[in-house]
Amino acid sequence: MTEDQPKREADANRAAEAEKEAADPNRKADTTREAAQEPPD
């Protein structure tokens, strides 16, 4: 494995999450609502 392999995988994971959110707007809205309900650290 090369040193930048983990970064490439992380970038791919972020891209996949972005595609899921684009395909399902409600998913992002739900995540935002859940985050708003959690008290800040």
CHARMM-style PDB file with segment names, atoms N, HN, CA, C and O in Angstrom:
ATOM      1  N   MET     1       0.855  -1.208   0.000  1.00  0.00      PROA
ATOM      2  CA  MET     1       0.000   0.000   0.000  1.00  0.00      PROA
ATOM      3  C   MET     1       0.885   1.250   0.000  1.00  0.00      PROA
ATOM      4  O   MET     1       1.890   1.310   0.708  1.00  0.00      PROA
ATOM      5  N   THR     2       0.505   2.223  -0.786  1.00  0.00      PROA
ATOM      6  HN  THR     2      -0.312   2.174  -1.360  1.00  0.00      PROA
ATOM      7  CA  THR     2       1.271   3.470  -0.817  1.00  0.00      PROA
ATOM      8  C   THR     2       0.789   4.391   0.298  1.00  0.00      PROA
ATOM      9  O   THR     2      -0.274   4.178   0.881  1.00  0.00      PROA
ATOM     10  N   GLU     3       1.587   5.421   0.586  1.00  0.00      PROA
ATOM     11  HN  GLU     3       2.451   5.594   0.112  1.00  0.00      PROA
ATOM     12  CA  GLU     3       1.241   6.306   1.697  1.00  0.00      PROA
ATOM     13  C   GLU     3      -0.072   7.039   1.471  1.00  0.00      PROA
ATOM     14  O   GLU     3      -0.796   7.323   2.425  1.00  0.00      PROA
ATOM     15  N   ASP     4      -0.385   7.348   0.213  1.00  0.00      PROA
ATOM     16  HN  ASP     4       0.203   7.116  -0.562  1.00  0.00      PROA
ATOM     17  CA  ASP     4      -1.611   8.114  -0.049  1.00  0.00      PROA
ATOM     18  C   ASP     4      -2.830   7.217  -0.249  1.00  0.00      PROA
ATOM     19  O   ASP     4      -3.918   7.720  -0.532  1.00  0.00      PROA
ATOM     20  N   GLN     5      -2.675   5.926  -0.110  1.00  0.00      PROA
ATOM     21  HN  GLN     5      -1.792   5.518   0.120  1.00  0.00      PROA
ATOM     22  CA  GLN     5      -3.824   5.029  -0.303  1.00  0.00      PROA
ATOM     23  C   GLN     5      -4.975   5.345   0.674  1.00  0.00      PROA
ATOM     24  O   GLN     5      -6.119   5.467   0.234  1.00  0.00      PROA
ATOM     25  N   PRO     6      -4.706   5.478   1.979  1.00  0.00      PROA
ATOM     26  CA  PRO     6      -5.820   5.793   2.899  1.00  0.00      PROA
ATOM     27  C   PRO     6      -6.537   7.089   2.523  1.00  0.00      PROA
ATOM     28  O   PRO     6      -7.759   7.182   2.639  1.00  0.00      PROA
ATOM     29  N   LYS     7      -5.772   8.090   2.072  1.00  0.00      PROA
ATOM     30  HN  LYS     7      -4.779   8.014   1.978  1.00  0.00      PROA
ATOM     31  CA  LYS     7      -6.398   9.360   1.685  1.00  0.00      PROA
ATOM     32  C   LYS     7      -7.295   9.149   0.474  1.00  0.00      PROA
ATOM     33  O   LYS     7      -8.399   9.692   0.420  1.00  0.00      PROA
ATOM     34  N   ARG     8      -6.827   8.353  -0.513  1.00  0.00      PROA
ATOM     35  HN  ARG     8      -5.931   7.912  -0.469  1.00  0.00      PROA
ATOM     36  CA  ARG     8      -7.651   8.089  -1.699  1.00  0.00      PROA
ATOM     37  C   ARG     8      -8.936   7.384  -1.299  1.00  0.00      PROA
ATOM     38  O   ARG     8     -10.009   7.687  -1.823  1.00  0.00      PROA
ATOM     39  N   GLU     9      -8.824   6.442  -0.370  1.00  0.00      PROA
ATOM     40  HN  GLU     9      -7.953   6.196   0.055  1.00  0.00      PROA
ATOM     41  CA  GLU     9     -10.030   5.718   0.062  1.00  0.00      PROA
ATOM     42  C   GLU     9     -10.988   6.657   0.792  1.00  0.00      PROA
ATOM     43  O   GLU     9     -12.202   6.576   0.607  1.00  0.00      PROA
ATOM     44  N   ALA    10     -10.444   7.545   1.619  1.00  0.00      PROA
ATOM     45  HN  ALA    10      -9.458   7.611   1.769  1.00  0.00      PROA
ATOM     46  CA  ALA    10     -11.286   8.501   2.331  1.00  0.00      PROA
ATOM     47  C   ALA    10     -11.984   9.432   1.339  1.00  0.00      PROA
ATOM     48  O   ALA    10     -13.169   9.730   1.487  1.00  0.00      PROA
ATOM     49  N   ASP    11     -11.244   9.888   0.331  1.00  0.00      PROA
ATOM     50  HN  ASP    11     -10.281   9.646   0.210  1.00  0.00      PROA
ATOM     51  CA  ASP    11     -11.847  10.749  -0.693  1.00  0.00      PROA
ATOM     52  C   ASP    11     -12.969  10.006  -1.416  1.00  0.00      PROA
ATOM     53  O   ASP    11     -14.023  10.580  -1.689  1.00  0.00      PROA
ATOM     54  N   ALA    12     -12.741   8.729  -1.724  1.00  0.00      PROA
ATOM     55  HN  ALA    12     -11.884   8.262  -1.502  1.00  0.00      PROA
ATOM     56  CA  ALA    12     -13.759   7.934  -2.418  1.00  0.00      PROA
ATOM     57  C   ALA    12     -14.986   7.772  -1.533  1.00  0.00      PROA
ATOM     58  O   ALA    12     -16.116   7.825  -2.019  1.00  0.00      PROA
ATOM     59  N   ASN    13     -14.770   7.573  -0.231  1.00  0.00      PROA
ATOM     60  HN  ASN    13     -13.852   7.529   0.164  1.00  0.00      PROA
ATOM     61  CA  ASN    13     -15.898   7.426   0.688  1.00  0.00      PROA
ATOM     62  C   ASN    13     -16.709   8.721   0.750  1.00  0.00      PROA
ATOM     63  O   ASN    13     -17.940   8.688   0.762  1.00  0.00      PROA
ATOM     64  N   ARG    14     -16.013   9.865   0.789  1.00  0.00      PROA
ATOM     65  HN  ARG    14     -15.013   9.892   0.779  1.00  0.00      PROA
ATOM     66  CA  ARG    14     -16.725  11.143   0.824  1.00  0.00      PROA
ATOM     67  C   ARG    14     -17.517  11.343  -0.459  1.00  0.00      PROA
ATOM     68  O   ARG    14     -18.646  11.832  -0.421  1.00  0.00      PROA
ATOM     69  N   ALA    15     -16.939  10.973  -1.583  1.00  0.00      PROA
ATOM     70  HN  ALA    15     -16.022  10.576  -1.613  1.00  0.00      PROA
ATOM     71  CA  ALA    15     -17.638  11.116  -2.864  1.00  0.00      PROA
ATOM     72  C   ALA    15     -18.885  10.228  -2.880  1.00  0.00      PROA
ATOM     73  O   ALA    15     -19.935  10.637  -3.375  1.00  0.00      PROA
ATOM     74  N   ALA    16     -18.766   9.028  -2.343  1.00  0.00      PROA
ATOM     75  HN  ALA    16     -17.913   8.696  -1.940  1.00  0.00      PROA
ATOM     76  CA  ALA    16     -19.914   8.117  -2.308  1.00  0.00      PROA
ATOM     77  C   ALA    16     -21.010   8.687  -1.415  1.00  0.00      PROA
ATOM     78  O   ALA    16     -22.190   8.624  -1.762  1.00  0.00      PROA
ATOM     79  N   GLU    17     -20.629   9.239  -0.274  1.00  0.00      PROA
ATOM     80  HN  GLU    17     -19.670   9.290   0.007  1.00  0.00      PROA
ATOM     81  CA  GLU    17     -21.627   9.843   0.614  1.00  0.00      PROA
ATOM     82  C   GLU    17     -22.312  11.018  -0.075  1.00  0.00      PROA
ATOM     83  O   GLU    17     -23.528  11.177   0.033  1.00  0.00      PROA
ATOM     84  N   ALA    18     -21.545  11.840  -0.779  1.00  0.00      PROA
ATOM     85  HN  ALA    18     -20.557  11.711  -0.867  1.00  0.00      PROA
ATOM     86  CA  ALA    18     -22.121  12.989  -1.482  1.00  0.00      PROA
ATOM     87  C   ALA    18     -23.111  12.519  -2.544  1.00  0.00      PROA
ATOM     88  O   ALA    18     -24.159  13.135  -2.735  1.00  0.00      PROA
ATOM     89  N   GLU    19     -22.779  11.424  -3.236  1.00  0.00      PROA
ATOM     90  HN  GLU    19     -21.927  10.923  -3.081  1.00  0.00      PROA
ATOM     91  CA  GLU    19     -23.685  10.906  -4.260  1.00  0.00      PROA
ATOM     92  C   GLU    19     -24.971  10.395  -3.613  1.00  0.00      PROA
ATOM     93  O   GLU    19     -26.059  10.597  -4.154  1.00  0.00      PROA
ATOM     94  N   LYS    20     -24.857   9.740  -2.472  1.00  0.00      PROA
ATOM     95  HN  LYS    20     -23.974   9.576  -2.033  1.00  0.00      PROA
ATOM     96  CA  LYS    20     -26.054   9.236  -1.777  1.00  0.00      PROA
ATOM     97  C   LYS    20     -26.946  10.405  -1.369  1.00  0.00      PROA
ATOM     98  O   LYS    20     -28.165  10.352  -1.527  1.00  0.00      PROA
ATOM     99  N   GLU    21     -26.320  11.469  -0.839  1.00  0.00      PROA
ATOM    100  HN  GLU    21     -25.329  11.513  -0.711  1.00  0.00      PROA
ATOM    101  CA  GLU    21     -27.114  12.627  -0.415  1.00  0.00      PROA
ATOM    102  C   GLU    21     -27.787  13.289  -1.622  1.00  0.00      PROA
ATOM    103  O   GLU    21     -28.929  13.740  -1.530  1.00  0.00      PROA
ATOM    104  N   ALA    22     -27.084  13.343  -2.737  1.00  0.00      PROA
ATOM    105  HN  ALA    22     -26.157  12.976  -2.811  1.00  0.00      PROA
ATOM    106  CA  ALA    22     -27.658  13.951  -3.938  1.00  0.00      PROA
ATOM    107  C   ALA    22     -28.820  13.101  -4.448  1.00  0.00      PROA
ATOM    108  O   ALA    22     -29.806  13.630  -4.961  1.00  0.00      PROA
ATOM    109  N   ALA    23     -28.698  11.788  -4.305  1.00  0.00      PROA
ATOM    110  HN  ALA    23     -27.897  11.358  -3.889  1.00  0.00      PROA
ATOM    111  CA  ALA    23     -29.756  10.892  -4.778  1.00  0.00      PROA
ATOM    112  C   ALA    23     -30.943  10.898  -3.820  1.00  0.00      PROA
ATOM    113  O   ALA    23     -32.074  10.645  -4.235  1.00  0.00      PROA
ATOM    114  N   ASP    24     -30.695  11.185  -2.543  1.00  0.00      PROA
ATOM    115  HN  ASP    24     -29.776  11.391  -2.206  1.00  0.00      PROA
ATOM    116  CA  ASP    24     -31.767  11.134  -1.541  1.00  0.00      PROA
ATOM    117  C   ASP    24     -31.697  12.382  -0.662  1.00  0.00      PROA
ATOM    118  O   ASP    24     -31.068  12.351   0.396  1.00  0.00      PROA
ATOM    119  N   PRO    25     -32.329  13.473  -1.076  1.00  0.00      PROA
ATOM    120  CA  PRO    25     -32.260  14.728  -0.307  1.00  0.00      PROA
ATOM    121  C   PRO    25     -32.746  14.548   1.126  1.00  0.00      PROA
ATOM    122  O   PRO    25     -32.255  15.222   2.032  1.00  0.00      PROA
ATOM    123  N   ASN    26     -33.706  13.648   1.346  1.00  0.00      PROA
ATOM    124  HN  ASN    26     -34.105  13.100   0.611  1.00  0.00      PROA
ATOM    125  CA  ASN    26     -34.229  13.455   2.701  1.00  0.00      PROA
ATOM    126  C   ASN    26     -33.165  12.910   3.641  1.00  0.00      PROA
ATOM    127  O   ASN    26     -33.191  13.185   4.840  1.00  0.00      PROA
ATOM    128  N   ARG    27     -32.231  12.140   3.102  1.00  0.00      PROA
ATOM    129  HN  ARG    27     -32.209  11.916   2.128  1.00  0.00      PROA
ATOM    130  CA  ARG    27     -31.182  11.565   3.943  1.00  0.00      PROA
ATOM    131  C   ARG    27     -30.340  12.680   4.559  1.00  0.00      PROA
ATOM    132  O   ARG    27     -30.012  12.633   5.745  1.00  0.00      PROA
ATOM    133  N   LYS    28     -29.996  13.666   3.764  1.00  0.00      PROA
ATOM    134  HN  LYS    28     -30.262  13.704   2.801  1.00  0.00      PROA
ATOM    135  CA  LYS    28     -29.186  14.770   4.283  1.00  0.00      PROA
ATOM    136  C   LYS    28     -30.020  15.585   5.291  1.00  0.00      PROA
ATOM    137  O   LYS    28     -29.495  16.020   6.316  1.00  0.00      PROA
ATOM    138  N   ALA    29     -31.278  15.785   5.009  1.00  0.00      PROA
ATOM    139  HN  ALA    29     -31.704  15.432   4.176  1.00  0.00      PROA
ATOM    140  CA  ALA    29     -32.134  16.544   5.918  1.00  0.00      PROA
ATOM    141  C   ALA    29     -32.249  15.821   7.258  1.00  0.00      PROA
ATOM    142  O   ALA    29     -32.201  16.452   8.315  1.00  0.00      PROA
ATOM    143  N   ASP    30     -32.401  14.492   7.212  1.00  0.00      PROA
ATOM    144  HN  ASP    30     -32.440  13.980   6.354  1.00  0.00      PROA
ATOM    145  CA  ASP    30     -32.502  13.728   8.454  1.00  0.00      PROA
ATOM    146  C   ASP    30     -31.209  13.858   9.255  1.00  0.00      PROA
ATOM    147  O   ASP    30     -31.246  14.047  10.471  1.00  0.00      PROA
ATOM    148  N   THR    31     -30.085  13.757   8.587  1.00  0.00      PROA
ATOM    149  HN  THR    31     -30.055  13.603   7.599  1.00  0.00      PROA
ATOM    150  CA  THR    31     -28.797  13.861   9.277  1.00  0.00      PROA
ATOM    151  C   THR    31     -28.657  15.233   9.921  1.00  0.00      PROA
ATOM    152  O   THR    31     -28.163  15.351  11.042  1.00  0.00      PROA
ATOM    153  N   THR    32     -29.090  16.262   9.214  1.00  0.00      PROA
ATOM    154  HN  THR    32     -29.491  16.166   8.303  1.00  0.00      PROA
ATOM    155  CA  THR    32     -28.994  17.618   9.755  1.00  0.00      PROA
ATOM    156  C   THR    32     -29.886  17.763  10.981  1.00  0.00      PROA
ATOM    157  O   THR    32     -29.483  18.359  11.980  1.00  0.00      PROA
ATOM    158  N   ARG    33     -31.100  17.218  10.905  1.00  0.00      PROA
ATOM    159  HN  ARG    33     -31.428  16.735  10.094  1.00  0.00      PROA
ATOM    160  CA  ARG    33     -32.004  17.283  12.057  1.00  0.00      PROA
ATOM    161  C   ARG    33     -31.415  16.550  13.251  1.00  0.00      PROA
ATOM    162  O   ARG    33     -31.457  17.059  14.371  1.00  0.00      PROA
ATOM    163  N   GLU    34     -30.866  15.362  13.029  1.00  0.00      PROA
ATOM    164  HN  GLU    34     -30.832  14.948  12.119  1.00  0.00      PROA
ATOM    165  CA  GLU    34     -30.283  14.597  14.126  1.00  0.00      PROA
ATOM    166  C   GLU    34     -29.126  15.366  14.763  1.00  0.00      PROA
ATOM    167  O   GLU    34     -28.992  15.396  15.986  1.00  0.00      PROA
ATOM    168  N   ALA    35     -28.304  15.977  13.941  1.00  0.00      PROA
ATOM    169  HN  ALA    35     -28.412  15.952  12.947  1.00  0.00      PROA
ATOM    170  CA  ALA    35     -27.162  16.725  14.461  1.00  0.00      PROA
ATOM    171  C   ALA    35     -27.644  17.924  15.285  1.00  0.00      PROA
ATOM    172  O   ALA    35     -27.030  18.274  16.293  1.00  0.00      PROA
ATOM    173  N   ALA    36     -28.732  18.546  14.857  1.00  0.00      PROA
ATOM    174  HN  ALA    36     -29.231  18.262  14.038  1.00  0.00      PROA
ATOM    175  CA  ALA    36     -29.249  19.714  15.564  1.00  0.00      PROA
ATOM    176  C   ALA    36     -29.805  19.310  16.935  1.00  0.00      PROA
ATOM    177  O   ALA    36     -29.801  20.116  17.865  1.00  0.00      PROA
ATOM    178  N   GLN    37     -30.276  18.080  17.064  1.00  0.00      PROA
ATOM    179  HN  GLN    37     -30.279  17.424  16.309  1.00  0.00      PROA
ATOM    180  CA  GLN    37     -30.852  17.636  18.328  1.00  0.00      PROA
ATOM    181  C   GLN    37     -29.784  17.241  19.343  1.00  0.00      PROA
ATOM    182  O   GLN    37     -30.051  17.188  20.543  1.00  0.00      PROA
ATOM    183  N   GLU    38     -28.569  16.963  18.856  1.00  0.00      PROA
ATOM    184  HN  GLU    38     -28.352  17.006  17.881  1.00  0.00      PROA
ATOM    185  CA  GLU    38     -27.504  16.568  19.778  1.00  0.00      PROA
ATOM    186  C   GLU    38     -26.901  17.812  20.423  1.00  0.00      PROA
ATOM    187  O   GLU    38     -26.612  18.787  19.729  1.00  0.00      PROA
ATOM    188  N   PRO    39     -26.709  17.791  21.734  1.00  0.00      PROA
ATOM    189  CA  PRO    39     -26.087  18.954  22.397  1.00  0.00      PROA
ATOM    190  C   PRO    39     -24.630  19.082  21.976  1.00  0.00      PROA
ATOM    191  O   PRO    39     -23.960  18.073  21.757  1.00  0.00      PROA
ATOM    192  N   PRO    40     -24.136  20.297  21.860  1.00  0.00      PROA
ATOM    193  CA  PRO    40     -22.721  20.476  21.490  1.00  0.00      PROA
ATOM    194  C   PRO    40     -21.806  19.945  22.580  1.00  0.00      PROA
ATOM    195  O   PRO    40     -22.179  19.900  23.752  1.00  0.00      PROA
ATOM    196  N   ASP    41     -20.620  19.548  22.188  1.00  0.00      PROA
ATOM    197  HN  ASP    41     -20.317  19.584  21.236  1.00  0.00      PROA
ATOM    198  CA  ASP    41     -19.666  19.019  23.180  1.00  0.00      PROA
ATOM    199  C   ASP    41     -19.205  20.120  24.126  1.00  0.00      PROA
ATOM    200  OT1 ASP    41     -18.403  19.866  25.025  1.00  0.00      PROA
TER     201      ASP     41
END
